[in-house]
Amino acid sequence: MKDKVKKSLCVKVKALRESAGLTQEDLAAKCNVSWRTISNLERGLVIPDLMMLIDIANIFNTSIDNLLDLKLVENKSKVRLEKEQFLIEKLRLLSDTTLDFVLDELILLFKYFK
């Protein structure tokens, strides 16, 4: 389970950081750690302490639950997780009208490509 948490967390932090337009140095400064710590976190080499998790969650306006999603299917690859996180972050940025359109299109896709 520890590896699953690290894998999920590293992908999410990197996706959130990039989506916000922050460098590793920028995020490190906001968390009062070195950029190496952020680099190691994004590569899955370390798990941050609770206070750093709280900082990261607050910086990206998300919850610790979201950062530590334990509902992952174990056989998902890192590439798959990155793609899912990318889509989630892009969907959050859409206006309500555009989101409705995207949802309608996805329903059509799911209807024909199960």
Residue, then its C-alpha position, 0 to 999 in steps of 0.5 A: m500500500k505504501d508504494k501505491v500511495k507514493k505512486s499516486l501522490c507523486v503523479k498528483v503533486k506534479a500534475l497540480r504543480e504543472s497545472a498551476g504553472l509553478t516550478q519545483e522551486d516555486l512549490a518548494a518555496k511555498c512549502n519551506v523545503s528545498w527543490r530537491t525535496i519536491s523533486n524527490l516527492e514527484r519521483g516517488l522517492v519520499i513521502p512528505d510529513l503531515m505538515m507538508l501534505i497540509d501545505i500542498a493541499n492548501i496551495f492547490n486548494t484540494s484535500i489530503d484525501n484527494l492527494l492520498d487517494l487509496k482507491l487506486v487499482e494496483n495495476k494502473s501504470k504511472v502513465r495511466l495515472e498521469k493521463e487521468q490526473f491531467l484530464i481531471e485538472k483540465l475538466r476542473l478549469l472548464s466553464d459550466t457550458t463547456l463541461d456540459f458539452v464535454l459530458d455529452e460528447l463523453i456519453l456518446l463515446f461511451k455508448y459506442f466504445k465500451 
